Amino acid sequence: MSGSAAPSGGGRQARDVVVTGLGFCLPGDGRPVFTADDVWDVASKGASRLLQDDAYYGSVHLTDAMFNERLPDIPPFFSRHYTAAHRFGLVSMAEACSDAQLDLFSGELTDAAILAGRGGVDANIDSYLAVLQADPETLSVPEALELFVAAEQAVTPSDVALVQGSLARSKGPNFTVSCGCASSAVQIGNARRMIAGGEVDIAVVTGVDVFSVKLIRNIQRLLRGAQKTYDTIRSDDMPELLPSFDSLMRPYDRRADCINHGEGSVTVIMESREHASRRGAYLYGQVLAQATTRDGLANPLASEETGSELVTAVRRCLGDRWEIGQVPYVHGGSDGNVVVTAFEANAIKELYGSAAQDLLMTSQEGCFGHNGAPAGCLGVALTLLMMERSEVCPTANCEQPADNLTFDPVPGVLTRPLDFDYALSFNYQVGGVKSAILLGSPDA
């Protein structure tokens, strides 16, 4: 690794919040993506790990052998009731701890905050229905107990945090935030405040979601049926009804017309600089600030296109300490939705003025698919890796930049050299929620 070891002196503040470990469980090429090097190998080439089968989708394909290799000796009484979300979240946590040189099983995380972000409920449905449809009169005592354990572990959004906390034997804060695709970004902010305020010295933040392929395929069929009906009444000046999932997502591209989903998990280990220094941890960078806003619309599914509340979130992050001119790179949250591209372009123009044309702003959603809650942690991880390597990854699947962009999306499949100490990472939730995270190099 080419970053920096934690300094032994007092040149920086003891409560600076630094990132010391990254772990993944994301779609790969024949095997899941587990490590920072794995992620870089995909993102730096603008590669896509989305496969088409009725609809484009990013599947993790985590095998039992891969899970057991990283997490041996979990009691089967609990593990046989794990959903895919449990398994993905535990694997990314184990990988992040290994990367941070923390022993997950020796008590090093006893006092840590174990925080999870969850947006979807697809992984919980089978367990929920199994209990709902069970007949207590016909179940044996062991069968009833098995159903009870499965339900307690899996029918709430706190499912992953529950098993992560037990695995780490944590006595610290352990809770879930659920606000869609901004979930783990908000948890990054919560962890930063806990560490900066002295509540904890270390936090494990995981974003994990599973989108049902069966559900996506059924939505696709519904859309096709609706489109046929709509086409019979549509006039030439009316727009297409709805996007399709059977084409490739292309953030910031003029051909962007859809979103492709994916599944998986990303974990970020955050520590106080003092704590990281004591154990000689490697530093990827700093989490300097995080802010969340909402557009204030009455529509629970809409976002307004001016980008004004995204601008507010950025300015809250910068405060009086930093200037926007210090930030030459932004990790965008575009999932291929033209509305997202519009408010990002407007926000960047408002923030940077005439300098916006020189700003590099990219999205790697096309690499692994739009995976919901992991997006916040993945944005932090990717941005810190770019900062570490002084290279900006291209926007995956962007070949023909859209006409309304106010920034450079780095189209193509090659990285762009950029030496930078500060960056922003954006995430959004349906309904107009905007999250901005300000990141810095280890000694920025």
DAZI-V616760 format. One record per residue. RES is the residue in three letters. D_CENTER is the distance of its C-alpha to the mean C-alpha in Angstrom with 1 decimal. Layout:
res	d_center
RES	D_CENTER
RES	D_CENTER
This chain:
res	d_center
MET	22.7
SER	23.9
GLY	22.5
SER	24.5
ALA	25.7
ALA	25.8
PRO	29.0
SER	31.9
GLY	33.4
GLY	32.7
GLY	31.8
ARG	28.5
GLN	27.8
ALA	27.5
ARG	24.7
ASP	22.5
VAL	19.0
VAL	18.0
VAL	15.3
THR	17.2
GLY	15.0
LEU	12.1
GLY	11.7
PHE	10.2
CYS	11.3
LEU	10.5
PRO	13.2
GLY	16.0
ASP	19.6
GLY	21.6
ARG	19.5
PRO	15.9
VAL	14.1
PHE	14.3
THR	14.9
ALA	14.2
ASP	17.2
ASP	16.1
VAL	12.9
TRP	15.3
ASP	17.9
VAL	15.8
ALA	14.2
SER	17.5
LYS	19.5
GLY	17.5
ALA	17.8
SER	16.5
ARG	16.0
LEU	16.5
LEU	19.8
GLN	22.1
ASP	23.9
ASP	24.9
ALA	21.5
TYR	18.9
TYR	16.2
GLY	14.0
SER	15.4
VAL	14.8
HIS	18.5
LEU	18.3
THR	22.0
ASP	23.9
ALA	25.2
MET	21.8
PHE	20.8
ASN	24.2
GLU	24.3
ARG	21.5
LEU	22.4
PRO	26.1
ASP	28.4
ILE	26.3
PRO	29.0
PRO	29.1
PHE	30.1
PHE	26.4
SER	24.6
ARG	26.4
HIS	24.7
TYR	21.1
THR	19.0
ALA	16.5
ALA	13.7
HIS	15.9
ARG	16.4
PHE	13.0
GLY	12.0
LEU	15.3
VAL	15.1
SER	12.0
MET	13.6
ALA	16.9
GLU	15.7
ALA	14.3
CYS	17.6
SER	19.6
ASP	18.1
ALA	18.9
GLN	22.3
LEU	22.0
ASP	23.9
LEU	22.0
PHE	25.3
SER	27.7
GLY	26.8
GLU	25.0
LEU	22.2
THR	24.9
ASP	24.4
ALA	20.7
ALA	18.3
ILE	16.1
LEU	13.3
ALA	10.9
GLY	8.7
ARG	9.9
GLY	10.3
GLY	12.7
VAL	16.0
ASP	16.9
ALA	16.9
ASN	19.3
ILE	21.9
ASP	24.1
SER	24.7
TYR	25.3
LEU	27.8
ALA	29.5
VAL	30.4
LEU	31.3
GLN	33.6
ALA	35.2
ASP	38.9
PRO	39.7
GLU	43.3
THR	42.7
LEU	40.2
SER	41.4
VAL	40.4
PRO	38.1
GLU	36.4
ALA	35.9
LEU	34.5
GLU	32.0
LEU	30.9
PHE	30.6
VAL	28.4
ALA	26.1
ALA	25.9
GLU	25.4
GLN	22.4
ALA	20.8
VAL	21.8
THR	19.7
PRO	16.1
SER	16.8
ASP	17.3
VAL	14.8
ALA	15.6
LEU	19.2
VAL	19.5
GLN	17.4
GLY	19.8
SER	22.8
LEU	22.0
ALA	21.8
ARG	24.8
SER	23.1
LYS	25.4
GLY	22.9
PRO	20.7
ASN	18.7
PHE	17.0
THR	14.2
VAL	12.8
SER	12.5
CYS	11.9
GLY	10.1
CYS	7.1
ALA	7.8
SER	8.0
SER	6.1
ALA	7.2
VAL	10.5
GLN	10.6
ILE	10.3
GLY	13.2
ASN	15.0
ALA	15.0
ARG	16.3
ARG	19.1
MET	20.1
ILE	20.6
ALA	22.2
GLY	24.4
GLY	25.6
GLU	24.4
VAL	22.7
ASP	22.6
ILE	19.5
ALA	16.2
VAL	13.8
VAL	10.4
THR	8.3
GLY	5.6
VAL	7.6
ASP	9.2
VAL	12.2
PHE	13.9
SER	17.6
VAL	19.1
LYS	22.4
LEU	21.1
ILE	19.8
ARG	23.1
ASN	25.1
ILE	23.4
GLN	24.3
ARG	27.8
LEU	28.1
LEU	27.0
ARG	29.6
GLY	32.2
ALA	31.5
GLN	31.6
LYS	35.0
THR	36.4
TYR	35.0
ASP	36.4
THR	39.9
ILE	40.0
ARG	37.9
SER	39.9
ASP	39.4
ASP	37.9
MET	35.3
PRO	31.7
GLU	30.0
LEU	28.9
LEU	25.3
PRO	23.0
SER	23.1
PHE	20.5
ASP	23.0
SER	22.5
LEU	19.8
MET	17.2
ARG	18.1
PRO	16.2
TYR	18.9
ASP	21.6
ARG	24.8
ARG	24.5
ALA	21.1
ASP	21.8
CYS	19.1
ILE	15.5
ASN	14.8
HIS	12.5
GLY	11.2
GLU	10.4
GLY	9.1
SER	7.5
VAL	6.4
THR	8.8
VAL	10.1
ILE	13.8
MET	15.3
GLU	19.1
SER	21.9
ARG	23.6
GLU	26.8
HIS	25.3
ALA	23.7
SER	27.0
ARG	29.1
ARG	27.5
GLY	27.3
ALA	23.6
TYR	22.0
LEU	20.0
TYR	17.2
GLY	17.4
GLN	17.2
VAL	15.1
LEU	17.9
ALA	16.9
GLN	14.5
ALA	15.9
THR	15.3
THR	17.8
ARG	18.8
ASP	21.2
GLY	23.8
LEU	24.6
ALA	26.5
ASN	24.7
PRO	21.8
LEU	20.2
ALA	20.9
SER	19.8
GLU	22.6
GLU	22.8
THR	24.2
GLY	21.0
SER	23.0
GLU	20.5
LEU	17.9
VAL	20.8
THR	21.5
ALA	18.1
VAL	18.5
ARG	22.1
ARG	21.3
CYS	19.0
LEU	21.9
GLY	24.6
ASP	27.9
ARG	26.8
TRP	25.0
GLU	26.0
ILE	23.8
GLY	26.0
GLN	24.5
VAL	21.2
PRO	21.7
TYR	18.1
VAL	15.2
HIS	11.8
GLY	11.9
GLY	9.8
SER	12.4
ASP	12.1
GLY	15.8
ASN	17.0
VAL	20.1
VAL	19.8
VAL	16.5
THR	18.2
ALA	21.3
PHE	19.9
GLU	18.0
ALA	21.3
ASN	23.3
ALA	21.3
ILE	21.5
LYS	25.2
GLU	25.8
LEU	24.1
TYR	25.6
GLY	28.7
SER	30.6
ALA	28.4
ALA	25.4
GLN	26.8
ASP	26.2
LEU	22.6
LEU	20.2
MET	17.0
THR	14.9
SER	12.0
GLN	10.9
GLU	9.6
GLY	13.1
CYS	12.6
PHE	10.7
GLY	10.7
HIS	8.9
ASN	7.1
GLY	6.5
ALA	5.1
PRO	2.5
ALA	1.9
GLY	3.6
CYS	4.2
LEU	4.2
GLY	6.1
VAL	8.1
ALA	8.9
LEU	10.0
THR	11.9
LEU	13.6
LEU	14.7
MET	16.1
MET	17.9
GLU	19.2
ARG	20.6
SER	21.8
GLU	20.4
VAL	18.1
CYS	16.6
PRO	17.8
THR	16.1
ALA	16.0
ASN	18.8
CYS	20.1
GLU	23.8
GLN	25.6
PRO	24.0
ALA	24.6
ASP	27.6
ASN	26.0
LEU	23.6
THR	24.5
PHE	22.7
ASP	22.6
PRO	19.6
VAL	20.9
PRO	21.8
GLY	22.8
VAL	21.9
LEU	22.8
THR	21.2
ARG	22.8
PRO	24.3
LEU	23.4
ASP	24.2
PHE	22.2
ASP	21.7
TYR	19.5
ALA	16.4
LEU	14.3
SER	10.7
PHE	10.3
ASN	8.4
TYR	10.6
GLN	11.8
VAL	14.8
GLY	17.8
GLY	17.4
VAL	14.9
LYS	13.8
SER	11.8
ALA	12.9
ILE	12.4
LEU	15.3
LEU	15.2
GLY	18.4
SER	20.0
PRO	21.4
ASP	24.7
ALA	23.9
